[in-house]
Every structure is written in C-alpha cells, then in structure tokens.
Amino acid sequence: MPPPKQRKICVMGFRAVGKSTITIQFVENHSPDTYNPTIENTYKKIIKHQGQEYATEIIDTAGQDEYSILNNKYSIGIHGYILVYSVASRSSLETIKALNDKILNSLGTEKIPRVLVGNKSDLVNERVISKEEAQSLANEWDCAFVECSGKNNENVEEVFKQILNEVGKSQQTEPPQKEGCILM
C-alpha cells in the first residue's frame, strides 16, 4: 500500500458550536463531558477512505466571531475547512458566512475545499436553522453539507469523509485541452 497522503484540516466556527466535540468524537470516539472553551488543539489520525490512507492533522481552533482576525496558520498549508455552526444558533451561521469570506479573501480564491456542518442536530426543539436553508448555502458555495450531532456521534464520521472528498475533488487536474482547429 502506498504511504498515507498528508491532509491538514481546519475546524472553524463560532464559540460553543461543538467544534471540539465533533473533533474529539471522531479522533477519540467519545464526547467531552464538560464544555471547556478551546484555545487551540491539534489532533492526528490515520483515516482510511476509498481505499487510500490519509495521515490527517486536524486543527481544532478557538471560537471565532465575525470580528476575529484570521490567523495566518489557518490559511497556510491547509487542505480543507470544516465550517461548523449550531442548528440552534442563527448568529453561529452568520459567523460562518463571515469566516468563509475571510478565508476566501486571505487565499485569494473563490473556491476552497470545505464542508458546511450543522452541529447539534439532536436539539430538535431548539432548531432555528433548517436543513434546507443550510443546504441552499452549501449549494451557493459549491461545497458539501452535513448535519451531525457530535454529542450523540451521529454523522460525525461523514463530516470527515466529506472533507476528504472535497479535497480530492479540488486536487483533480482538469483534462488537457485537445489541440485542433477552431472554425468560425
């Protein structure tokens, strides 16, 4: 088997949306018992996906708001972004929109590998962001969308599969142009 491909993934979002819960659930197979605001943590995990091994470095960032300055280390050498909001918080989705713009501006591009993630899908009675609204935003951004519950480990693995898919799509080279004549 070929050596694992390196993937550096950045998990971003408003504070208390469950970035760490999703990351810890995926890497360590458990949900943290208490909420401790994250300063920043990095996790490593080998992921087998579609017959390939990936040595992933997952950066779990501190909560951002729309006024946060985008740290350079969140844009240099990153292969893909997991942008997390809470389905029970309108402001967390608005923050994700601002973060998305900051990332695109810092990279000087219109398209980056990313997954829009609606966490806390278990909070059915507190939901303020519909699945349809988030899917529409993901379609507008041309990126994957996953709803999950980090706490209950629902769809958490899917989040990381989708980011690997998005990175893979971005790294496919376009087919070469055929040479020939153009008749006008």
C-alpha positions in Angstrom: 0.0 0.0 0.0 1.3 3.5 -0.8 2.3 5.8 2.1 -0.6 7.8 3.5 -1.4 11.1 1.9 -1.0 14.1 4.2 -4.1 16.2 4.9 -4.3 19.3 7.1 -7.9 20.1 8.1 -9.0 23.2 9.9 -12.2 23.1 12.0 -13.7 26.6 12.5 -16.8 28.3 13.8 -18.4 30.5 16.4 -17.7 29.6 20.1 -19.7 26.8 21.7 -21.0 25.3 18.4 -19.3 21.9 19.1 -16.1 22.1 17.1 -14.2 20.2 19.8 -17.0 17.8 20.4 -17.0 16.8 16.7 -13.2 16.5 16.6 -12.8 14.6 19.8 -15.7 12.3 19.0 -14.1 11.5 15.6 -10.5 11.1 16.9 -11.0 9.6 20.3 -14.5 8.0 20.0 -16.1 9.9 22.9 -17.8 13.1 23.6 -16.3 15.5 26.2 -18.3 15.6 29.4 -18.0 19.3 30.1 -17.6 22.4 28.0 -14.2 23.9 28.2 -13.5 26.7 25.7 -10.8 25.7 23.3 -7.7 27.8 22.8 -6.5 25.5 20.0 -5.7 21.8 19.8 -4.3 19.7 17.0 -5.2 16.1 16.6 -3.7 13.4 14.4 -5.5 10.4 13.0 -4.9 8.0 10.1 -8.2 7.7 8.1 -8.9 5.0 5.6 -11.2 6.4 2.9 -11.9 5.0 -0.5 -9.0 2.5 -0.4 -6.5 5.2 0.5 -4.9 6.1 3.8 -4.7 9.7 4.9 -2.5 11.0 7.7 -4.7 13.8 8.9 -3.7 16.7 11.1 -6.9 18.3 12.4 -6.7 21.8 13.9 -9.5 22.5 16.3 -9.5 26.3 16.5 -10.7 28.6 19.2 -14.2 30.0 18.6 -14.3 32.9 16.2 -16.7 35.7 15.7 -17.2 38.0 12.7 -14.6 40.4 14.1 -11.9 37.8 14.7 -8.7 38.3 12.6 -8.0 35.2 10.6 -4.7 33.7 11.8 -2.2 33.0 9.0 -1.7 29.5 10.2 -5.4 28.8 9.4 -4.7 29.6 5.8 -1.2 28.4 5.0 -0.8 24.7 4.2 -4.5 23.9 5.0 -6.0 21.3 2.6 -9.7 21.8 3.7 -12.0 23.5 6.1 -14.8 22.2 8.2 -17.1 25.2 9.0 -19.3 24.4 11.9 -22.4 26.2 13.1 -25.1 25.2 15.6 -28.6 24.4 14.2 -29.9 26.2 17.3 -28.0 29.5 16.7 -28.6 32.0 13.9 -25.6 34.0 15.0 -23.3 31.0 14.6 -24.4 30.6 10.9 -23.9 34.4 10.3 -20.4 34.0 11.8 -19.6 31.1 9.4 -20.6 33.3 6.4 -18.1 36.0 7.6 -15.4 33.3 8.2 -15.9 31.9 4.8 -15.4 35.3 3.2 -12.3 35.9 5.3 -10.8 32.5 4.3 -11.5 33.1 0.6 -10.1 36.7 0.8 -6.9 35.5 2.6 -6.3 32.8 0.0 -7.3 35.0 -2.9 -9.6 32.4 -4.4 -13.3 31.8 -4.9 -13.3 28.0 -4.3 -11.8 26.1 -1.5 -12.4 22.5 -0.2 -14.8 22.9 2.7 -17.7 21.3 4.4 -20.6 23.2 5.9 -21.5 21.4 9.1 -24.7 21.9 11.1 -23.9 20.5 14.6 -26.3 19.8 17.5 -29.0 18.2 15.2 -30.1 16.4 18.4 -31.5 19.8 19.7 -34.8 19.3 17.7 -36.9 21.7 19.7 -34.3 24.4 19.7 -33.6 24.4 15.9 -33.6 27.7 14.2 -31.6 26.8 11.0 -33.5 24.5 8.7 -31.6 21.8 6.8 -32.9 23.3 3.6 -31.5 26.7 4.4 -28.1 25.3 5.1 -28.2 23.1 2.1 -29.0 26.1 -0.1 -26.0 28.0 1.3 -23.7 24.9 0.7 -25.1 24.8 -2.9 -24.3 28.5 -3.3 -20.8 27.9 -2.0 -20.4 24.7 -4.1 -19.4 22.6 -1.1 -20.6 19.6 0.8 -23.1 19.9 3.7 -23.6 17.6 6.7 -25.8 17.8 9.7 -24.5 16.0 12.7 -24.7 15.6 16.5 -21.2 15.5 18.0 -22.7 14.6 21.3 -24.5 11.6 20.0 -21.9 10.6 17.4 -24.4 10.9 14.6 -22.9 11.6 11.1 -19.6 12.7 12.7 -17.5 10.3 10.5 -19.4 11.6 7.5 -18.1 15.1 8.1 -14.5 13.9 7.8 -15.3 11.7 4.8 -16.8 14.7 3.0 -13.8 16.9 3.7 -11.5 14.3 2.2 -13.9 14.1 -0.8 -13.8 17.9 -1.2 -10.0 18.0 -1.0 -9.8 15.1 -3.5 -12.1 16.9 -6.0 -10.0 20.1 -5.7 -6.8 18.3 -6.5 -8.0 16.5 -9.6 -6.4 18.0 -12.6 -8.5 19.3 -15.4 -8.4 17.2 -18.6 -5.9 18.6 -21.1 -7.4 20.6 -24.0 -7.4 18.8 -27.3 -5.4 20.6 -29.9 -7.0 21.3 -33.2 -8.7 23.9 -35.4 -11.5 26.2 -34.4 -13.9 27.0 -37.3 -15.6 30.4 -37.1 
